[in-house]
Amino acid sequence: MYQAVGQGLCAPVEQAGSIKEMYPNAAMVGGKSVGIGFIATGLGYNKDVFKKNGWAPPTSWNDLADPKYKGKVVIPPITNGYGLLTLVMQARIHGGGEDKIDPGFDYITKNIAPNVLAWEPSPGKMAQMMQTGEGALVVWGNGRVQAVADQGAPVEFVFPKEGAPVIMVAACVTEGAPQAKLGQQFLQHIVSAEMQAHIAQGVGWGPVNKNTKIAPDVARKVVYGPQQVAALVAPNYEVINAKRAEWTQRWNRQVEK
């Protein structure tokens, strides 16, 4: 979506109706698109493995570097959004950020990589490793972890105390669209409290409308409510997209060597 807006493909979003009921961090940069669902990137862990070893649940991105988890950490590679956001968060936590990525590379290379069992790109394999406990501590999305839990596995998602990078599902009205008014009405409809409840239940995206009410069994599966929404961190994709190819090459040389 950031690329579409940057290329002038999206029209300004009308600030009317249910658009005004959205959480502020669901409003996309430039006012030409809106988030229609929240997905959080954080930590997943196998509760049985942690209990067996007497480990407290993870709370921080820096837990990935704890030596006691050596050979038990699984993280997607940088070609996957979750791996990319792991790099961004480590850079932010250790004195850098999207525009100063070196601290992230340095910390991952020196402190996290030695603990990593696999840089796993496959969701199916990641789910299997969480279920068996082979991957006792992983970086993944809240919905992904919950899907494994729904299959009966003893796993749980954690919002790290430093924040959980948000992966935003977004939409816009095409610039110059022949039915632009209907497009604006559709955006207002899809972010309405009622539709957001249906999306949360049916698709597993966290509601972007502050007035959305969902059942407890749905709420535990998605990003929901002011506290969890406030824990979301918005990555700077303008910088990320410009640097991603360069970072990928460096990752392959330095991290997954």
GUPA-771358 format. One record per residue (C-alpha): residue in three letters; x, y, z. Coordinates in pm, whole numbers. Layout:
   r      x      y      z
 ALA      X      Y      Z
...
END
This chain:
   r      x      y      z
 MET      0      0      0
 TYR    286    239     76
 GLN    417    181   -274
 ALA     73    235   -429
 VAL     31    565   -246
 GLY    385    668   -337
 GLN    313    603   -703
 GLY      3    822   -695
 LEU   -243    536   -738
 CYS   -464    622   -439
 ALA   -709    908   -386
 PRO   -747   1100    -56
 VAL   -973    926    196
 GLU  -1285   1123    289
 GLN  -1289   1187    664
 ALA  -1653   1096    713
 GLY  -1872    833    877
 SER  -1696    537   1036
 ILE  -1357    665    916
 LYS  -1379    900   1215
 GLU  -1423    605   1451
 MET  -1088    447   1369
 TYR   -790    421   1602
 PRO   -539    695   1511
 ASN   -269    440   1427
 ALA   -498    281   1166
 ALA   -476    601    961
 MET   -208    554    697
 VAL     60    811    615
 GLY    -56   1069    361
 GLY   -429   1027    421
 LYS   -478    827    101
 SER   -540    482    247
 VAL   -673    325    565
 GLY   -594     20    768
 ILE   -873   -235    767
 GLY   -714   -485   1005
 PHE   -433   -513   1261
 ILE   -181   -799   1277
 ALA     82   -788   1554
 THR    437   -919   1525
 GLY    573  -1051   1852
 LEU    685  -1362   2037
 GLY    528  -1705   2051
 TYR    634  -1971   2297
 ASN    559  -2331   2388
 LYS    420  -2325   2742
 ASP    503  -2689   2814
 VAL    871  -2644   2727
 PHE    892  -2330   2938
 LYS    718  -2497   3233
 LYS    940  -2805   3211
 ASN   1252  -2588   3226
 GLY   1121  -2352   3492
 TRP   1133  -2054   3257
 ALA    912  -1749   3301
 PRO    714  -1645   2992
 PRO    907  -1415   2756
 THR    841  -1043   2784
 SER   1101   -871   2566
 TRP   1256   -881   2221
 ASN   1587   -919   2402
 ASP   1473  -1257   2537
 LEU   1570  -1394   2196
 ALA   1933  -1342   2303
 ASP   1910  -1525   2636
 PRO   2166  -1810   2627
 LYS   1925  -2050   2794
 TYR   1723  -2060   2472
 LYS   2020  -2171   2261
 GLY   1896  -2406   1990
 LYS   1532  -2334   2075
 VAL   1472  -2006   1888
 VAL   1309  -1998   1545
 ILE   1276  -1677   1340
 PRO   1163  -1628    979
 PRO   1432  -1492    742
 ILE   1447  -1131    628
 THR   1261  -1222    308
 ASN    960  -1278    535
 GLY    792   -977    696
 TYR    833  -1116   1047
 GLY   1207  -1156   1007
 LEU   1237   -809    860
 LEU   1049   -656   1152
 THR   1270   -845   1397
 LEU   1566   -660   1246
 VAL   1385   -326   1270
 MET   1290   -377   1635
 GLN   1642   -480   1735
 ALA   1774   -169   1563
 ARG   1524     52   1746
 ILE   1587   -105   2085
 HIS   1964    -79   2055
 GLY   2002    282   1954
 GLY   1912    282   1588
 GLY   1605    243   1373
 GLU   1496    210   1013
 ASP   1733    489    912
 LYS   2018    350   1127
 ILE   2001    -26   1091
 ASP   2356   -121   1200
 PRO   2266   -176   1569
 GLY   2001   -426   1462
 PHE   2239   -626   1247
 ASP   2510   -616   1512
 TYR   2282   -733   1794
 ILE   2123  -1011   1593
 THR   2457  -1137   1463
 LYS   2634  -1136   1799
 ASN   2354  -1219   2042
 ILE   2052  -1377   1872
 ALA   2191  -1580   1581
 PRO   2385  -1816   1813
 ASN   2052  -1916   1970
 VAL   1867  -1974   1643
 LEU   1781  -2329   1546
 ALA   1635  -2227   1210
 TRP   1555  -1920   1003
 GLU   1228  -2077    895
 PRO   1031  -1932    600
 SER    753  -2193    592
 PRO    442  -2124    804
 GLY    363  -2495    807
 LYS    707  -2589    934
 MET    701  -2307   1188
 ALA    368  -2431   1323
 GLN    504  -2785   1348
 MET    815  -2668   1535
 MET    603  -2474   1782
 GLN    371  -2772   1838
 THR    654  -3014   1909
 GLY    848  -2765   2120
 GLU   1145  -2785   1885
 GLY   1089  -2414   1841
 ALA   1022  -2314   2201
 LEU   1053  -1940   2133
 VAL    963  -1791   1796
 VAL    896  -1461   1622
 TRP    558  -1471   1451
 GLY    223  -1300   1408
 ASN    -48  -1313   1673
 GLY   -293  -1482   1438
 ARG    -40  -1744   1334
 VAL     37  -1838   1693
 GLN   -331  -1847   1783
 ALA   -404  -2078   1490
 VAL   -153  -2326   1633
 ALA   -311  -2289   1978
 ASP   -654  -2356   1827
 GLN   -522  -2694   1712
 GLY   -463  -2785   2075
 ALA    -93  -2701   2102
 PRO     29  -2543   2431
 VAL    146  -2219   2270
 GLU     83  -1853   2345
 PHE    150  -1513   2186
 VAL    323  -1232   2376
 PHE    323   -859   2303
 PRO    686   -763   2383
 LYS    720   -475   2628
 GLU    912   -269   2370
 GLY    617   -291   2131
 ALA    481   -519   1860
 PRO    532   -406   1499
 VAL    202   -390   1319
 ILE    141   -548    982
 MET   -148   -342    850
 VAL   -398   -477    604
 ALA   -494   -166    407
 ALA   -723    -37    134
 CYS   -764    274    -78
 VAL   -982    421   -351
 THR   -800    429   -684
 GLU   -712    778   -808
 GLY   -941    869  -1096
 ALA  -1177    577  -1037
 PRO  -1506    613  -1229
 GLN  -1706    519   -918
 ALA  -1498    709   -664
 LYS  -1797    797   -444
 LEU  -1894    431   -414
 GLY  -1533    352   -334
 GLN  -1534    600    -45
 GLN  -1861    451     80
 PHE  -1709    104     64
 LEU  -1412    216    276
 GLN  -1652    360    534
 HIS  -1849     35    529
 ILE  -1553   -198    568
 VAL  -1417     -8    871
 SER  -1758     22   1037
 ALA  -1792   -135   1382
 GLU  -2023   -407   1251
 MET  -1805   -508    957
 GLN  -1490   -502   1169
 ALA  -1653   -751   1405
 HIS  -1729   -983   1112
 ILE  -1372   -946    982
 ALA  -1224  -1022   1325
 GLN  -1431  -1338   1356
 GLY  -1403  -1458    999
 VAL  -1052  -1351    895
 GLY   -865  -1295   1222
 TRP   -763   -932   1174
 GLY   -775   -698   1474
 PRO  -1051   -433   1455
 VAL   -944    -82   1355
 ASN  -1274     71   1470
 LYS  -1273    183   1835
 ASN  -1643    100   1871
 THR  -1620   -262   1758
 LYS  -1747   -518   2008
 ILE  -1649   -883   1974
 ALA  -1699  -1195   2183
 PRO  -1425  -1298   2428
 ASP  -1340  -1612   2229
 VAL  -1274  -1392   1923
 ALA  -1098  -1118   2119
 ARG   -830  -1357   2245
 LYS   -736  -1439   1886
 VAL   -686  -1087   1751
 VAL   -538   -748   1839
 TYR   -828   -594   2031
 GLY   -888   -297   2257
 PRO   -701     23   2341
 GLN   -425   -146   2542
 GLN   -320   -390   2270
 VAL   -361   -133   1994
 ALA   -140    109   2189
 ALA    130   -161   2204
 LEU    157   -167   1825
 VAL    462     -8   1661
 ALA    432    142   1313
 PRO    735     60   1095
 ASN    861    326    854
 TYR    803    147    526
 GLU    924    438    316
 VAL   1274    372    450
 ILE   1229     -6    466
 ASN   1116    -43    106
 ALA   1405    171    -18
 LYS   1660    -32    179
 ARG   1512   -382    173
 ALA   1721   -523   -112
 GLU   2040   -388     45
 TRP   1944   -527    387
 THR   1860   -866    237
 GLN   2203   -896     80
 ARG   2369   -795    406
 TRP   2152  -1040    604
 ASN   2256  -1326    378
 ARG   2624  -1235    422
 GLN   2622  -1150    791
 VAL   2336  -1328    967
 GLU   2252  -1648    777
 LYS   2610  -1716    671
END
